[in-house]
Amino acid sequence: MSRLGEAIAPSRLGTPFRWLMAASWTSNIGDGIALAAGPLLVASQTRSPTLVALAALLQRLPWLLLGLWAGAVADRLDRKRIIITANMLRVLVVIGLCSFISTDHISIGAVLATMFLYGVCEVFADSATGTLLPMVVQRDDLRTGQVRLQAGFLTANELVGPPVGAFLFAAGMVWPFVTQILLVLLAIGLVARMELSRGGVRGTVDTHVRADILEGIRWVRHHPPMRTLVLVILTFNITWGAAWSILVLWSLDHLRMGVIGFGLLSTASAVGGVLATTSFDRLSRRFPLATLMKVCLVTEVFTHLALALTTVGWVAIVVMTVFGAYAFTWGTVSNTIRQRSVPTAYQGRVGSVYMTALFLGIVIGQAVGGPIAQRWGLTAPFWFAFVGTALILALVWRQLDSIAHAGDDDPDVPGARPSVS
């Protein structure tokens, strides 16, 4: 048993990391349960495509409205306290939803309001949580820590949670949300056990939050590697969002895969990500981060091309498995590079700029994907994604090496190599 524990969470990462990993995995199971139960609850209250689409939008809207504020708050206040407070508010929001369900007063309005309020709490919780890993592990161990956290996300959020959520919803509309409450409470208890220095990482702060946000944006703007990384995540998510916005119609009407086949596409992506967790450590030891970044982005370009060309369901499933593998690798590499490159006092704000760009890209992509498909056919968004990502990659190719080494010589980044003059 000790060997298994050492393999999952090496002792060199320390006890605080183990509490962080346990809290992350526990919380992700709850989020995965809600990932299935939430849409089922929406569908039980309305069949309006507009309201269903609105529910999906409300899950991302808080990041666009409050993401930058949440990042600034994470750099001003005690991060551990922010996480506990935001998660307790999440619990209260879901308790309110459960009360509506159990008293038969549930309505689509109550569901939509719950999704938005829950999303607001989640933005603040996730912004602060994303800054903890560099605080509890050494710089050289960030890659290993990211692999463990990302693996937990894939397994708990995408593989384990959704089927459990659907099963619990079938047993009773309220049960998945009661289970989610218990899991979030458990995650709060695990975070509370982490030993972290108290107070904000910047000490006493006498500036306005707006000034902090602008300072974070300026930091990104004047840091070429991070600026390029943010632009890559924004533009690649526009192309990805455009293609994935019509994925269900593409699989049903173009590939004739049926409902089960569409479900297999999502499962294949998650399986590919889980498979990547078993080989990432070997790959990262053998190849530089810059090489892994280039391979990932090239793979995304040709994934869109393959999906645009295929007319066979099983080929699409294979492609989606590859997509899941490189998506995990890219997420782990990009997060590691960002956390290695950004000073502790800027982790919240730079992370929020990154996440806001990510969600903004998805929203823009979803907005343009439908009209593109309506005008030129269901494969058109994939062609748009292929051409767009190829052009973007050509523009940033030479900068990927500098991105991979960002922060190596910055004395403000913990563990950076001192510059030699």
Secondary structure in CASP SS format (residue, H / E / C, confidence):
PFRMAT SS
TARGET T0000
AUTHOR 0000-0000-0000
METHOD secondary structure of the structure
MODEL  1
M C 1.00
S H 1.00
R H 1.00
L H 1.00
G H 1.00
E H 1.00
A H 1.00
I H 1.00
A C 1.00
P C 1.00
S H 1.00
R H 1.00
L H 1.00
G C 1.00
T H 1.00
P H 1.00
F H 1.00
R H 1.00
W H 1.00
L H 1.00
M H 1.00
A H 1.00
A H 1.00
S H 1.00
W H 1.00
T H 1.00
S H 1.00
N H 1.00
I H 1.00
G H 1.00
D H 1.00
G H 1.00
I H 1.00
A H 1.00
L H 1.00
A H 1.00
A H 1.00
G H 1.00
P H 1.00
L H 1.00
L H 1.00
V H 1.00
A H 1.00
S H 1.00
Q H 1.00
T C 1.00
R C 1.00
S C 1.00
P H 1.00
T H 1.00
L H 1.00
V H 1.00
A H 1.00
L H 1.00
A H 1.00
A H 1.00
L H 1.00
L H 1.00
Q H 1.00
R H 1.00
L H 1.00
P H 1.00
W H 1.00
L H 1.00
L H 1.00
L H 1.00
G H 1.00
L H 1.00
W H 1.00
A H 1.00
G H 1.00
A H 1.00
V H 1.00
A H 1.00
D H 1.00
R H 1.00
L C 1.00
D C 1.00
R H 1.00
K H 1.00
R H 1.00
I H 1.00
I H 1.00
I H 1.00
T H 1.00
A H 1.00
N H 1.00
M H 1.00
L H 1.00
R H 1.00
V H 1.00
L H 1.00
V H 1.00
V H 1.00
I H 1.00
G H 1.00
L H 1.00
C H 1.00
S H 1.00
F H 1.00
I H 1.00
S H 1.00
T C 1.00
D C 1.00
H C 1.00
I C 1.00
S C 1.00
I H 1.00
G H 1.00
A H 1.00
V H 1.00
L H 1.00
A H 1.00
T H 1.00
M H 1.00
F H 1.00
L H 1.00
Y H 1.00
G H 1.00
V H 1.00
C H 1.00
E H 1.00
V H 1.00
F H 1.00
A H 1.00
D H 1.00
S H 1.00
A H 1.00
T H 1.00
G C 1.00
T C 1.00
L C 1.00
L H 1.00
P H 1.00
M H 1.00
V H 1.00
V C 1.00
Q C 1.00
R H 1.00
D H 1.00
D H 1.00
L H 1.00
R H 1.00
T H 1.00
G H 1.00
Q H 1.00
V H 1.00
R H 1.00
L H 1.00
Q H 1.00
A H 1.00
G H 1.00
F H 1.00
L H 1.00
T H 1.00
A H 1.00
N H 1.00
E H 1.00
L H 1.00
V H 1.00
G H 1.00
P H 1.00
P H 1.00
V H 1.00
G H 1.00
A H 1.00
F H 1.00
L H 1.00
F H 1.00
A H 1.00
A H 1.00
G C 1.00
M C 1.00
V C 1.00
W H 1.00
P H 1.00
F H 1.00
V H 1.00
T H 1.00
Q H 1.00
I H 1.00
L H 1.00
L H 1.00
V H 1.00
L H 1.00
L H 1.00
A H 1.00
I H 1.00
G H 1.00
L H 1.00
V H 1.00
A H 1.00
R C 1.00
M C 1.00
E C 1.00
L C 1.00
S C 1.00
R C 1.00
G C 1.00
G C 1.00
V C 1.00
R C 1.00
G C 1.00
T C 1.00
V C 1.00
D C 1.00
T C 1.00
H C 1.00
V H 1.00
R H 1.00
A H 1.00
D H 1.00
I H 1.00
L H 1.00
E H 1.00
G H 1.00
I H 1.00
R H 1.00
W H 1.00
V H 1.00
R H 1.00
H C 1.00
H C 1.00
P H 1.00
P H 1.00
M H 1.00
R H 1.00
T H 1.00
L H 1.00
V H 1.00
L H 1.00
V H 1.00
I H 1.00
L H 1.00
T H 1.00
F H 1.00
N H 1.00
I H 1.00
T H 1.00
W H 1.00
G H 1.00
A H 1.00
A H 1.00
W H 1.00
S C 1.00
I C 1.00
L H 1.00
V H 1.00
L H 1.00
W H 1.00
S H 1.00
L H 1.00
D H 1.00
H H 1.00
L C 1.00
R C 1.00
M C 1.00
G H 1.00
V H 1.00
I H 1.00
G H 1.00
F H 1.00
G H 1.00
L H 1.00
L H 1.00
S H 1.00
T H 1.00
A H 1.00
S H 1.00
A H 1.00
V H 1.00
G H 1.00
G H 1.00
V H 1.00
L H 1.00
A H 1.00
T H 1.00
T H 1.00
S H 1.00
F H 1.00
D H 1.00
R H 1.00
L H 1.00
S H 1.00
R H 1.00
R H 1.00
F C 1.00
P C 1.00
L H 1.00
A H 1.00
T H 1.00
L H 1.00
M H 1.00
K H 1.00
V H 1.00
C H 1.00
L H 1.00
V H 1.00
T H 1.00
E H 1.00
V H 1.00
F H 1.00
T H 1.00
H H 1.00
L H 1.00
A H 1.00
L H 1.00
A H 1.00
L H 1.00
T C 1.00
T C 1.00
V C 1.00
G H 1.00
W H 1.00
V H 1.00
A H 1.00
I H 1.00
V H 1.00
V H 1.00
M H 1.00
T H 1.00
V H 1.00
F H 1.00
G H 1.00
A H 1.00
Y H 1.00
A H 1.00
F H 1.00
T H 1.00
W H 1.00
G H 1.00
T H 1.00
V H 1.00
S H 1.00
N H 1.00
T H 1.00
I H 1.00
R H 1.00
Q H 1.00
R H 1.00
S H 1.00
V C 1.00
P C 1.00
T H 1.00
A H 1.00
Y H 1.00
Q H 1.00
G H 1.00
R H 1.00
V H 1.00
G H 1.00
S H 1.00
V H 1.00
Y H 1.00
M H 1.00
T H 1.00
A H 1.00
L H 1.00
F H 1.00
L H 1.00
G H 1.00
I H 1.00
V H 1.00
I H 1.00
G H 1.00
Q H 1.00
A H 1.00
V H 1.00
G H 1.00
G H 1.00
P H 1.00
I H 1.00
A H 1.00
Q H 1.00
R H 1.00
W H 1.00
G C 1.00
L C 1.00
T C 1.00
A H 1.00
P H 1.00
F H 1.00
W H 1.00
F H 1.00
A H 1.00
F H 1.00
V H 1.00
G H 1.00
T H 1.00
A H 1.00
L H 1.00
I H 1.00
L H 1.00
A H 1.00
L H 1.00
V H 1.00
W H 1.00
R H 1.00
Q H 1.00
L H 1.00
D H 1.00
S H 1.00
I H 1.00
A H 1.00
H C 1.00
A C 1.00
G C 1.00
D C 1.00
D C 1.00
D C 1.00
P C 1.00
D C 1.00
V C 1.00
P C 1.00
G C 1.00
A C 1.00
R C 1.00
P C 1.00
S C 1.00
V C 1.00
S C 1.00
END
